[in-house]
Amino acid sequence: MRIVIQRVTEAAVRVDGRTVGSVGRGMMVLVGVENGDGEADARWLAEKTAALRIFDDENGVMNLPITAVGGRVLAISQFTLTASTRRGNRPSYIRAARGDEARTLYQYYCDHLSALLNDAGFENDSHAPTPGNAVEQGIFGADMAVSLTNDGPVTIIIDSRLKE
């Protein structure tokens, strides 16, 4: 699995002209699932996302995780993150996991991340979403319009197969 995390001041996703998910300060995460990925990949990425220290502390140093700042997460499924551009100029998506498998792992990532954020005391923060809804989502497989204001900008790519 591959994710792209962007620290945002706001982000939203619309489907058919209707907003289906939005957050203020926090993260917008694009999630790509490849053939051969499993729950261990999704769990590792969710744990990495929850613990990633990309928010400023009182000294202006990126030293705090999302739970420390009352941030929220908007997660969007995006199969194009699996693109291969080795040959020619037209990307190949042959590595992308198919339908139900990708949907299951994307949802597992979102659910596990939500549980981690809630377990970290996220539900006691007045800025946090209601318990069980710590991660806003797009609609899997839909044609989505995503907007965001990248804060920093801070953009980080994490691949469960590289574990850097």
N, C-alpha and C positions, 0 to 999 in steps of 0.2 A: 504494500500500500504506500501511497505517496500523498503527502499533504502539503499545502501551502498555507502558512499562517500569516495573516496581516494584522498588525495592531491597528485598531481603528478608533475614531471618535464617534463614528456611526456607520451602520451598514444596513442594507435592506435588500430583500429579494421579492420580486413581483412575478406573478404568473397570470397571464390573461388580464393584465392591467390591475390586478388586485394584490396588495401586499400580503404575503403569506408568512413572512418572518422579518424581524428587525431587532437591532440592538443599538444601544448607545455605546459608551466606552467599553472596549473589550477587544475581541478577536473575531475576524471573519476567516473561516477555515474552508479551503477547497479540498475535497477528499476524492482521490482516485483509487480504484480497486483494480488490481491486476490478477490475471490467472495465477492460481497457486497461493494466493493470500489466504490467511485464515484468521480465526479469532485471536490468536496470539499476536498477530500483526496489529489488529485493530486495538487490542488491549494496550500494547506497548505504546502505540501512537497516542491513545487517549491519555495515558499516564504522563507521557512526555508533554502533551499539550497543557494539561492541568498544572504541571510543575514548572513549565518554561518561565524563566525569570526575564521578562521583556518589558516590564512596567517600571517606571522611575520610582526610586525611593525618595526620601526627604532631601537627599543630596543631588538629585537629578541623575543618578546612576541606575541603569537598567538592572534591577536587583530583586524585583518583586514578581511573584506569580499572579495570575488573574484573580485568585481568591483573596489576595491581600488588598485589592483595589476595588472590589465589588463589581468587577467587569462581567460582561456577558459574552456568549459565544453564538455566532451564526455559522452553521455548518451547511455547506452546499456540495452535493455530489457533482463530480466533474470527471467524466471518463477521459477527456482530452489530456489529463495529466499523465496518462499512460502512453502518449504518442511516441512513436519512434520516427526520427527524421534522418536515419542513416542513409537511406537511398532516395535520391530525388528530392523534390520540393513538396510533395504531397505527403503529409504525415500518415503513418499507418497506426491503426488502433487495434491491431491483432492481439496485443498483450492485455487489453482491457477484459476484465471479467464480464461475463454475460449476465444480463437481467437479474434473475432472482438471487444468484450468488453475490453479485455486487450490492444489490439492495440490502441483503441480509447483513453483510459486513459493514456497510455504511451505517445502517441502523444500530448495529452492535457498537460501533465507535461512538456514535452520538449518545446512546444509552449509558455506556460505560463512563464517558466523559461527564455526563450529567450527574451520575451517581458519585463520581469523585468530587465534583464541585459541591454537591449537596453535603457529602460526608465531611468536607473540609470546613463546614460551618457556613457555607454559602447561603443557606436558607435563613440564617439569622441576620443577614445584611439587608438593610432597608432598600438598597439599590438593586438587589438581586431579584431574579424572577421567582415565581412561586416554586416551592419544592417539587422536584420531578420534572421541571421545565427549565432547567439551567441552560439548555442548549436549544436555541431556535433553529429551525431547519427550513430548507427549500423543499420542493416536491421532487422526489426522485424520478428521473426520466423526463421531466417536463422541460419545456423551453422557457428558461428563466431569464429575467433581466435583473442583474445584480448591480447595486450601486454601493459605494463606500467612500469614506474619507480616511485614507491611510494616515496614521499618526506617526510622524517621525521623518520620513517613512521607515517603518520596520516591516520587513517581509522575510520570512524564513521558510526554507524548503526542508522537509524531513521525509526520508524514505526508510521504511521498516526493513528493507533488505540491506541497507548500508549501515544502519545503526551508528552513525557518526556522533 
